[in-house]
Amino acid sequence: MNGGYRTIVKNFRSSFSHILDSEKLDQIASKTKFLIRRRKLTPGLFLDLSFYSIDSEVKSLRRVSNAAWEDHSVIVSKQAISRRFSVSCISFIKELIGESLASQVTTTLDPTDLQLFTRVRIKDSTTFGVQDSLSDMFEGYGKGGGPSSKAGISIQYEFDLKTNNILDIELQSAVARDCTDAVAKKDDIQKGDLIIRDLGYYSGKVLEQIIVNEAYVISRLYQNVTVYNQNKERIDFQRIYHQMVENQIKYQDIDVFIGNEKQSVRLIIELLPESIYQKRIIQRNKENKSRGYNTSHEFKGRAHFNLFISNIPRPSCSWDTISKLYRIRWQIELVFKIWKSILNIDKLKKSSNERFLAMLYTKLLWICINWKIISDCRNYFYSNYHKLISLTKCFQTMGENSRKLRRALVDINFIDDFLLEIICKLQIGHWMEKRKNRQNFEEIIGLIFCKSNI
């Protein structure tokens, strides 16, 4: 086994030691009250049966009971399995997800770039419809009589980049707004925190709280927020665009005031290609036409740029580092997209509410394990062969080898052989197919991951 392969194996063992080590697994089970007394249905056995249950399709309890005997020589009734789906079960799997999700995000940023911050808090959410019986717990967009699902879930996820500790992982109603979540949890912001979030979380109250608490922020500039220069005059982004083009400038890093409160922040202005600008304008014109509006001069000016705001002092953090830090948030966004579009996280079989939620969390955990293997292989292959592997093909292959992966998680002595086999398989017939005269979406995303080492 060469050095690169050994690194992949080592990283996997480290990332999922809380699952591979039965003692650590039992400790988490005890912490969440899932393990109170010794049973033949141990936390490890229950977790393996849960992975079996959500593989391809959610299996019936009878089939899960049969698998306990066939795979582990343990006799356990379907009724006994059913009783294990409880609040403590959900907490147990949720805790495992927290450990695993944090390990999926890596970065090569120089640690000196992060010394200013006590915590680097990155947050995002994903939303999808679920079975109607959960509508009282998780309201969907169709509960009021609309065409959408009556029940829907939004997963709020936040982690600390410096420690990989989970700060927030919470299921909310699909109708809950990200900015409402941000306001509700603003008191948790501590001195020295760096908050990195998307536009949906923007709130003037939260921004004010961040600054008052002597914390830091990196965010996209909300489109309706007015921007003023140092003379308190409103900034004309069309004028800035023409100045940057004329002087062949790709970015600017300036001090501005924003909002009615005229809060002082840094504004990072990144000039976009004309093709992206045109796409933005076409999309906005289409939306405005259906509503009887005209596209504003202000929007046309801002559409030329990526606009970021921050209050981090310049000597401590360059504009380029701010861009890298914000890109890490895009990785979480991509992870959610893959989960839904390729792995169908939003398509689970109807069951009791407790079992449904437990299976939802189990599917998230299973996806994280697969994602870690694929992403490490992809980065290694690109650095050595300068070729990208297809995420779609890789996840399909991982699905075909799910039984072997389950065995590797149960039998630690089988891990090395399994990972070596998968690494070899992903090098054959899994390369991304070129599209004539243009890069496809997956290829662009792959280049962002591999070239940025993020």
C-alpha positions as CSV (number, residue, x, y, z in Angstrom):
1,M,0.0,0.0,0.0
2,N,1.6,3.3,-1.1
3,G,1.7,6.5,1.0
4,G,-1.3,8.1,-0.5
5,Y,-3.5,5.0,0.1
6,R,-2.2,4.8,3.7
7,T,-3.2,8.4,4.2
8,I,-6.8,7.7,3.1
9,V,-7.0,4.7,5.4
10,K,-5.5,6.7,8.3
11,N,-7.9,9.6,7.7
12,F,-10.9,7.3,7.6
13,R,-9.9,5.5,10.9
14,S,-9.4,8.9,12.6
15,S,-12.7,10.4,11.3
16,F,-14.9,7.6,12.4
17,S,-13.1,6.3,15.5
18,H,-16.3,7.0,17.4
19,I,-18.0,4.3,15.3
20,L,-15.2,1.9,14.8
21,D,-14.3,1.8,18.5
22,S,-17.0,-0.1,20.4
23,E,-16.0,1.5,23.7
24,K,-16.4,5.0,22.3
25,L,-19.7,4.1,20.7
26,D,-21.0,2.8,24.0
27,Q,-19.8,6.0,25.7
28,I,-21.8,8.1,23.3
29,A,-24.8,5.8,23.7
30,S,-24.6,6.2,27.5
31,K,-24.2,9.9,27.2
32,T,-27.4,10.2,25.2
33,K,-29.3,7.6,27.5
34,F,-29.6,5.2,24.6
35,L,-27.6,2.7,26.6
36,I,-28.8,2.4,30.2
37,R,-28.2,-1.4,30.8
38,R,-26.5,-4.1,28.8
39,R,-28.6,-5.7,26.1
40,K,-28.0,-8.2,23.4
41,L,-29.1,-5.4,21.0
42,T,-25.9,-3.4,21.6
43,P,-25.4,0.1,20.2
44,G,-23.0,-1.3,17.6
45,L,-25.4,-4.0,16.5
46,F,-28.3,-1.5,16.5
47,L,-26.3,0.9,14.3
48,D,-25.3,-1.8,11.8
49,L,-29.0,-2.9,11.6
50,S,-30.0,0.7,11.0
51,F,-27.5,1.0,8.2
52,Y,-28.9,-2.2,6.7
53,S,-32.4,-0.8,7.2
54,I,-31.8,2.4,5.1
55,D,-29.7,0.8,2.3
56,S,-31.4,1.3,-1.1
57,E,-34.8,1.3,0.6
58,V,-36.1,1.3,4.2
59,K,-36.5,-2.3,5.2
60,S,-39.4,-3.7,7.2
61,L,-38.7,-4.6,10.9
62,R,-39.1,-8.3,10.0
63,R,-36.3,-8.0,7.5
64,V,-34.2,-6.2,10.0
65,S,-34.8,-8.9,12.6
66,N,-33.8,-11.5,10.1
67,A,-30.6,-9.6,9.3
68,A,-29.7,-9.6,13.0
69,W,-29.6,-13.4,12.9
70,E,-28.1,-13.8,9.4
71,D,-25.3,-11.3,9.9
72,H,-24.7,-11.4,13.7
73,S,-26.2,-14.7,14.9
74,V,-28.3,-12.7,17.4
75,I,-32.0,-13.4,17.9
76,V,-34.0,-10.3,18.4
77,S,-37.7,-9.8,17.6
78,K,-39.1,-7.0,15.5
79,Q,-41.0,-5.8,18.5
80,A,-37.8,-5.4,20.5
81,I,-36.2,-3.5,17.6
82,S,-39.3,-1.3,17.3
83,R,-39.1,-0.4,21.0
84,R,-35.5,0.9,20.5
85,F,-36.8,3.8,18.3
86,S,-37.2,6.5,20.9
87,V,-36.0,10.1,21.7
88,S,-32.8,8.7,23.1
89,C,-32.2,6.7,19.9
90,I,-32.6,9.9,17.9
91,S,-30.1,11.7,20.2
92,F,-27.6,8.8,19.9
93,I,-27.6,8.9,16.1
94,K,-27.7,12.7,16.1
95,E,-24.5,12.8,18.2
96,L,-22.8,10.4,15.8
97,I,-23.7,12.7,12.9
98,G,-22.3,15.6,14.7
99,E,-18.9,13.9,15.1
100,S,-18.9,12.7,11.5
101,L,-20.1,15.8,9.7
102,A,-17.4,17.9,11.4
103,S,-14.7,15.6,10.0
104,Q,-15.9,16.0,6.4
105,V,-14.7,19.6,6.2
106,T,-11.0,20.2,5.8
107,T,-8.9,23.2,4.9
108,T,-5.2,24.0,4.3
109,L,-5.6,27.5,5.6
110,D,-2.5,28.5,7.6
111,P,-3.4,28.2,11.3
112,T,-2.0,31.7,11.8
113,D,-4.9,33.0,9.8
114,L,-7.2,31.7,12.5
115,Q,-5.4,32.8,15.7
116,L,-7.5,35.9,16.0
117,F,-10.7,33.9,16.4
118,T,-11.9,31.9,19.4
119,R,-14.2,29.9,17.2
120,V,-14.8,29.9,13.4
121,R,-18.6,29.2,13.1
122,I,-19.9,28.1,9.8
123,K,-23.6,27.5,9.3
124,D,-26.1,26.4,6.6
125,S,-29.4,24.6,6.2
126,T,-31.2,22.3,3.8
127,T,-35.0,21.8,3.4
128,F,-37.2,18.9,2.1
129,G,-40.7,17.5,2.5
130,V,-41.5,14.6,4.8
131,Q,-44.5,12.4,5.7
132,D,-47.6,14.3,6.6
133,S,-47.9,12.8,10.1
134,L,-45.0,15.0,11.1
135,S,-46.8,18.2,10.1
136,D,-47.5,19.2,13.8
137,M,-43.8,18.9,14.5
138,F,-42.4,20.1,11.2
139,E,-44.7,22.4,9.2
140,G,-44.3,22.3,5.5
141,Y,-45.2,24.9,2.8
142,G,-48.4,23.1,1.9
143,K,-50.0,22.9,5.4
144,G,-52.2,26.0,4.6
145,G,-53.6,24.3,1.5
146,G,-50.9,25.0,-1.0
147,P,-49.4,22.4,-3.4
148,S,-46.3,21.6,-1.4
149,S,-45.9,19.0,1.3
150,K,-47.9,19.5,4.6
151,A,-44.7,18.6,6.5
152,G,-41.2,19.6,5.8
153,I,-37.9,19.7,7.6
154,S,-35.1,22.2,7.6
155,I,-31.8,20.9,9.0
156,Q,-29.8,23.7,10.6
157,Y,-26.1,22.8,10.9
158,E,-23.2,24.8,12.4
159,F,-19.7,23.7,13.3
160,D,-16.5,25.2,14.6
161,L,-13.8,25.0,12.0
162,K,-11.0,25.3,14.5
163,T,-12.0,22.4,16.8
164,N,-14.6,20.5,14.6
165,N,-17.0,20.7,17.5
166,I,-20.7,20.8,16.6
167,L,-22.3,24.0,17.7
168,D,-25.8,23.4,16.3
169,I,-27.5,20.6,14.5
170,E,-31.3,21.0,14.7
171,L,-34.3,19.9,12.8
172,Q,-36.8,22.7,12.2
173,S,-40.0,23.3,10.2
174,A,-39.4,23.9,6.6
175,V,-41.2,27.2,6.9
176,A,-38.8,28.4,9.5
177,R,-36.6,31.2,8.1
178,D,-32.8,31.1,8.5
179,C,-32.7,34.7,9.7
180,T,-35.2,33.8,12.4
181,D,-32.9,31.1,13.6
182,A,-30.0,33.5,13.6
183,V,-31.9,36.1,15.7
184,A,-33.1,33.4,18.1
185,K,-29.5,32.2,18.7
186,K,-27.7,35.6,18.6
187,D,-27.1,35.5,22.4
188,D,-24.8,32.5,21.9
189,I,-22.3,34.7,20.0
190,Q,-19.2,35.1,22.1
191,K,-16.2,37.4,22.0
192,G,-13.7,36.3,19.4
193,D,-16.2,34.2,17.4
194,L,-16.0,34.4,13.6
195,I,-19.5,33.9,12.1
196,I,-19.7,32.7,8.4
197,R,-23.2,32.4,7.0
198,D,-25.1,32.8,3.7
199,L,-27.5,35.6,2.8
200,G,-30.5,33.9,4.3
201,Y,-29.1,34.4,7.8
202,Y,-28.6,38.1,7.4
203,S,-30.1,40.3,10.0
204,G,-29.2,43.8,11.1
205,K,-29.9,42.8,14.7
206,V,-27.5,39.8,14.5
207,L,-24.8,42.0,12.8
208,E,-25.1,44.5,15.6
209,Q,-24.9,41.8,18.2
210,I,-21.7,40.4,16.6
211,I,-20.0,43.7,16.7
212,V,-21.2,44.6,20.3
213,N,-19.9,41.2,21.5
214,E,-16.5,41.8,19.9
215,A,-17.0,39.0,17.5
216,Y,-16.3,38.9,13.7
217,V,-18.4,38.1,10.6
218,I,-18.0,37.2,7.0
219,S,-21.2,37.4,4.9
220,R,-22.5,38.2,1.5
221,L,-24.0,41.7,1.3
222,Y,-27.8,41.5,1.4
223,Q,-29.2,43.1,-1.8
224,N,-31.6,45.5,-0.1
225,V,-29.0,46.9,2.3
226,T,-27.8,50.4,1.3
227,V,-24.1,51.0,1.2
228,Y,-22.4,54.4,2.0
229,N,-18.8,55.6,1.5
230,Q,-16.7,57.3,4.2
231,N,-18.5,60.6,3.5
232,K,-21.8,58.9,4.2
233,E,-22.8,59.2,0.5
234,R,-24.6,56.3,-1.2
235,I,-22.3,54.2,-3.3
236,D,-23.0,53.8,-7.0
237,F,-21.9,50.3,-8.0
238,Q,-22.3,51.0,-11.7
239,R,-19.6,53.7,-11.3
240,I,-17.4,51.3,-9.4
241,Y,-17.8,48.7,-12.1
242,H,-16.7,51.1,-14.9
243,Q,-13.7,52.2,-12.7
244,M,-12.5,48.7,-12.1
245,V,-12.9,47.7,-15.8
246,E,-11.1,50.8,-16.9
247,N,-8.2,50.3,-14.5
248,Q,-8.2,46.4,-15.0
249,I,-8.9,45.8,-11.3
250,K,-10.3,42.5,-10.2
251,Y,-11.1,43.3,-6.6
252,Q,-11.4,46.1,-4.1
253,D,-11.3,46.0,-0.3
254,I,-12.8,49.2,1.1
255,D,-14.3,50.6,4.3
256,V,-18.0,51.4,4.1
257,F,-21.2,52.0,6.2
258,I,-24.2,49.8,5.6
259,G,-27.9,50.0,6.6
260,N,-30.0,52.6,8.3
261,E,-27.7,52.3,11.3
262,K,-24.7,53.0,9.1
263,Q,-22.7,50.2,10.6
264,S,-19.0,50.4,9.7
265,V,-17.6,47.3,7.9
266,R,-15.2,46.1,5.2
267,L,-16.6,45.6,1.8
268,I,-14.9,43.0,-0.5
269,I,-15.8,43.6,-4.1
270,E,-14.9,40.8,-6.6
271,L,-15.5,41.5,-10.3
272,L,-17.3,38.7,-12.1
273,P,-17.1,37.7,-15.8
274,E,-19.5,39.3,-18.2
275,S,-21.2,36.0,-18.9
276,I,-22.2,35.6,-15.2
277,Y,-23.4,39.1,-15.1
278,Q,-25.6,38.5,-18.1
279,K,-27.1,35.4,-16.6
280,R,-28.0,37.3,-13.4
281,I,-29.7,40.0,-15.4
282,I,-31.6,37.6,-17.6
283,Q,-32.9,35.7,-14.5
284,R,-33.9,38.8,-12.7
285,N,-35.6,40.3,-15.7
286,K,-37.6,37.1,-16.0
287,E,-38.6,37.2,-12.4
288,N,-39.5,40.9,-12.5
289,K,-41.6,40.5,-15.7
290,S,-43.8,37.9,-14.1
291,R,-44.5,40.4,-11.2
292,G,-44.8,43.5,-13.3
293,Y,-41.6,45.1,-12.1
294,N,-38.5,46.6,-13.8
295,T,-35.0,45.6,-12.9
296,S,-33.5,48.4,-10.8
297,H,-30.4,50.4,-11.6
298,E,-29.0,49.3,-8.2
299,F,-29.4,45.6,-9.0
300,K,-27.7,46.0,-12.4
301,G,-24.8,47.7,-10.7
302,R,-24.4,45.0,-8.0
303,A,-24.9,42.1,-10.4
304,H,-21.3,42.7,-11.7
305,F,-19.8,41.6,-8.4
306,N,-19.5,39.1,-5.6
307,L,-19.9,41.4,-2.5
308,F,-18.8,40.3,1.0
309,I,-18.9,42.2,4.2
310,S,-16.6,41.7,7.2
311,N,-15.4,43.5,10.3
312,I,-12.1,41.6,10.6
313,P,-9.1,44.1,10.7
314,R,-7.1,44.1,7.5
315,P,-3.7,43.3,9.2
316,S,-5.2,40.2,10.6
317,C,-7.0,38.8,7.5
318,S,-6.4,39.6,3.9
319,W,-9.3,39.8,1.4
320,D,-8.0,36.5,-0.2
321,T,-8.2,34.7,3.2
322,I,-11.8,36.0,3.7
323,S,-12.7,34.6,0.3
324,K,-11.2,31.2,1.2
325,L,-13.0,31.1,4.5
326,Y,-16.3,31.9,2.9
327,R,-15.7,29.2,0.3
328,I,-15.8,26.6,3.1
329,R,-19.4,27.4,3.6
330,W,-20.0,26.5,0.0
331,Q,-18.7,23.0,0.7
332,I,-21.4,22.4,3.3
333,E,-24.0,23.7,0.7
334,L,-22.6,21.3,-1.9
335,V,-22.8,18.4,0.6
336,F,-26.5,19.0,1.1
337,K,-27.1,19.3,-2.6
338,I,-25.4,15.9,-3.3
339,W,-27.4,14.3,-0.5
340,K,-30.7,15.3,-2.0
341,S,-30.0,15.0,-5.7
342,I,-28.0,11.8,-5.7
343,L,-28.7,10.0,-2.5
344,N,-32.4,10.8,-2.1
345,I,-32.2,11.8,1.6
346,D,-35.7,13.3,1.1
347,K,-37.3,10.0,0.1
348,L,-37.8,7.8,3.2
349,K,-40.5,5.2,3.7
350,K,-43.4,6.1,5.9
351,S,-43.2,4.8,9.5
352,S,-43.7,5.9,13.1
353,N,-42.5,9.4,13.7
354,E,-39.7,8.1,16.0
355,R,-38.5,5.6,13.5
356,F,-38.7,8.0,10.6
357,L,-36.6,10.6,12.3
358,A,-34.1,7.9,13.5
359,M,-33.8,6.6,9.9
360,L,-33.4,10.1,8.6
361,Y,-30.5,10.7,10.9
362,T,-29.1,7.3,10.1
363,K,-29.2,8.1,6.4
364,L,-27.3,11.3,7.1
365,L,-24.6,9.4,9.0
366,W,-24.3,6.8,6.2
367,I,-23.9,9.5,3.6
368,C,-21.2,11.1,5.6
369,I,-19.2,7.9,5.8
370,N,-19.5,7.4,2.0
371,W,-18.7,11.0,1.3
372,K,-15.4,10.9,3.3
373,I,-14.1,7.9,1.3
374,I,-15.0,9.5,-2.0
375,S,-13.7,13.0,-1.3
376,D,-10.4,11.7,0.0
377,C,-10.0,9.5,-3.1
378,R,-11.0,12.3,-5.4
379,N,-8.4,14.7,-4.0
380,Y,-5.7,12.1,-4.1
381,F,-6.4,11.1,-7.7
382,Y,-6.5,14.7,-8.9
383,S,-3.2,15.6,-7.2
384,N,-1.5,12.5,-8.8
385,Y,-3.3,12.1,-12.2
386,H,-4.9,15.6,-12.8
387,K,-8.2,13.9,-13.5
388,L,-11.5,14.1,-11.7
389,I,-13.7,11.2,-10.7
390,S,-17.5,11.5,-11.1
391,L,-19.4,11.8,-7.8
392,T,-22.4,10.2,-9.3
393,K,-20.4,7.1,-10.4
394,C,-18.6,6.9,-7.1
395,F,-21.8,7.0,-5.0
396,Q,-23.3,4.3,-7.2
397,T,-20.3,2.1,-6.7
398,M,-20.4,2.7,-2.9
399,G,-24.0,1.7,-3.0
400,E,-23.1,-1.6,-4.7
401,N,-20.5,-2.2,-1.9
402,S,-22.6,-1.2,1.0
403,R,-22.6,-4.6,2.6
404,K,-18.8,-4.7,2.6
405,L,-18.7,-1.2,4.1
406,R,-21.0,-2.3,6.9
407,R,-18.6,-5.2,7.6
408,A,-15.7,-2.9,7.7
409,L,-17.4,-0.7,10.3
410,V,-18.1,-3.8,12.5
411,D,-14.8,-5.6,11.9
412,I,-11.9,-3.2,12.3
413,N,-9.5,-5.8,10.8
414,F,-11.4,-5.6,7.5
415,I,-11.1,-1.8,7.0
416,D,-7.7,-1.7,5.3
417,D,-8.7,-4.4,2.7
418,F,-12.0,-2.8,2.0
419,L,-10.7,0.7,1.5
420,L,-7.8,-0.6,-0.8
421,E,-10.4,-2.4,-2.9
422,I,-12.6,0.7,-3.2
423,I,-9.6,2.9,-4.0
424,C,-8.7,0.6,-6.9
425,K,-12.3,0.4,-8.1
426,L,-12.7,4.1,-8.2
427,Q,-9.7,4.4,-10.6
428,I,-11.4,2.3,-13.2
429,G,-14.4,3.6,-15.2
430,H,-15.1,6.4,-12.7
431,W,-13.5,9.4,-14.4
432,M,-15.6,12.3,-15.2
433,E,-16.7,12.5,-18.8
434,K,-15.7,15.6,-20.7
435,R,-18.4,17.7,-22.3
436,K,-17.6,19.4,-25.6
437,N,-16.6,23.1,-25.3
438,R,-17.7,23.5,-21.7
439,Q,-17.3,22.2,-18.2
440,N,-20.2,20.5,-16.5
441,F,-21.4,21.5,-13.0
442,E,-19.7,18.6,-11.2
443,E,-16.4,19.3,-12.9
444,I,-16.4,22.9,-11.8
445,I,-17.2,22.0,-8.3
446,G,-14.5,19.3,-8.3
447,L,-11.9,21.8,-9.4
448,I,-12.9,24.1,-6.6
449,F,-12.5,21.3,-4.1
450,C,-9.2,19.9,-5.4
451,K,-7.4,23.0,-6.6
452,S,-8.3,25.0,-3.5
453,N,-7.6,22.0,-1.1
454,I,-10.8,23.1,0.7
